[in-house]
């Protein structure tokens, strides 16, 4: 893998190949959005396997509940192991919720029925990293 540097002279552009150092690690950024209840166990399991992780509190989704976003920088070879740890610690489950009543006119009546929804699990993104430094 190499980088390119563009040089423009008199309306022509030439790309010069700049080789990367051979000792530059190939790194991916793994971003996992998980249910808040699963986040503590996930971070502990990642730390047990010596993966450094950053936990950010977030919210959103259908129920607008609290989530956690876990961010890790890992070597290419470790991505599948990290995804396996996420899969083992973040399971889907059903939860019964009462929907929020709509805004109603005076005299109208709304009877909310509980809904069964699936919560938990994880959404995982794996992104390439152009530069990685541990300072």
C-alpha positions in Angstrom: 0.0 0.0 0.0 1.3 3.4 -0.8 0.3 7.0 -0.8 0.3 9.4 -3.7 1.4 13.0 -3.9 0.0 15.1 -6.7 2.2 17.7 -8.4 0.8 20.1 -11.0 2.9 21.7 -13.6 1.6 23.6 -16.6 -1.9 22.0 -16.7 -0.6 18.4 -16.2 -0.8 16.5 -13.0 1.7 13.8 -12.1 1.2 11.4 -9.2 4.3 10.4 -7.4 4.1 7.2 -5.3 5.3 7.6 -1.7 5.9 4.2 -0.1 4.6 3.7 3.4 7.1 2.5 6.0 7.0 -1.3 6.2 6.6 -1.2 9.9 3.4 0.8 9.7 0.6 -1.3 11.3 -2.5 -1.9 9.3 -5.3 -0.6 11.6 -9.1 -0.4 11.5 -11.4 1.7 13.5 -14.2 -0.4 15.0 -17.3 1.5 16.1 -20.0 -0.5 17.9 -23.3 1.0 18.9 -24.7 -1.2 21.7 -27.5 -1.2 24.2 -26.5 0.6 27.4 -27.2 -2.6 29.5 -24.6 -4.5 27.4 -21.9 -1.9 27.3 -20.2 -2.6 30.7 -19.9 -6.3 30.0 -18.6 -5.6 26.5 -15.9 -3.2 27.6 -14.8 -5.6 30.4 -14.6 -8.5 27.9 -12.6 -6.4 25.5 -10.2 -5.3 28.2 -9.8 -8.9 29.3 -8.5 -9.6 25.8 -6.2 -6.5 26.0 -8.2 -4.4 23.5 -8.3 -0.8 24.5 -11.8 0.6 24.1 -13.4 4.0 24.6 -17.0 4.2 25.7 -19.2 7.1 24.7 -22.8 7.6 26.0 -25.3 8.1 23.2 -29.0 7.9 22.6 -31.3 7.3 19.7 -33.1 4.6 17.8 -36.8 3.8 17.8 -37.3 4.0 21.5 -34.8 6.9 22.0 -33.2 5.0 24.8 -29.7 5.3 26.1 -27.0 3.5 24.0 -23.3 3.3 24.2 -20.9 3.8 21.4 -17.7 1.7 21.8 -14.7 2.8 19.7 -11.5 0.7 19.2 -8.5 1.0 17.0 -7.4 -2.6 16.2 -5.0 -4.4 13.8 -6.5 -5.8 10.7 -5.9 -9.3 12.0 -7.9 -8.6 15.2 -11.1 -7.3 13.6 -12.9 -10.7 13.5 -12.0 -11.4 17.2 -13.4 -8.0 18.3 -16.6 -8.6 16.3 -16.8 -12.0 18.0 -16.5 -10.4 21.4 -19.3 -7.9 20.5 -21.5 -10.7 19.2 -21.0 -12.7 22.4 -21.8 -9.9 24.8 -24.5 -7.9 23.0 -27.6 -10.1 22.5 -31.0 -9.1 21.2 -34.0 -9.4 23.4 -37.6 -8.4 23.4 -39.0 -5.7 25.7 -42.6 -4.5 26.3 -43.0 -0.7 26.0 -46.0 1.6 26.2 -46.1 4.0 23.3 -46.3 7.7 23.9 -49.8 9.1 23.4 -50.2 11.4 20.4 -51.3 15.0 20.9 -55.0 14.9 21.0 -57.9 17.3 20.8 -60.0 17.8 23.9 -62.6 15.1 24.3 -60.7 12.5 22.3 -59.6 9.3 23.9 -56.5 7.2 23.3 -56.0 3.8 24.8 -52.3 2.8 24.5 -51.6 -0.9 23.9 -48.2 -2.2 25.0 -45.9 -3.1 22.2 -43.3 -5.8 22.1 -40.1 -4.6 20.5 -36.6 -6.0 20.0 -33.8 -4.2 21.8 -30.1 -4.9 22.3 -27.7 -6.4 19.8 -25.2 -4.2 18.2 -24.5 -2.2 15.1 -20.8 -2.4 14.1 -18.9 -0.3 11.6 -15.3 -1.2 10.5 -13.5 1.7 9.0 -10.0 2.0 7.4 -7.5 4.2 9.3 -5.1 6.2 7.3 -2.8 7.1 10.2 -2.5 5.7 13.7 -0.3 6.9 16.5 -0.2 6.0 20.1 1.2 8.9 22.0 
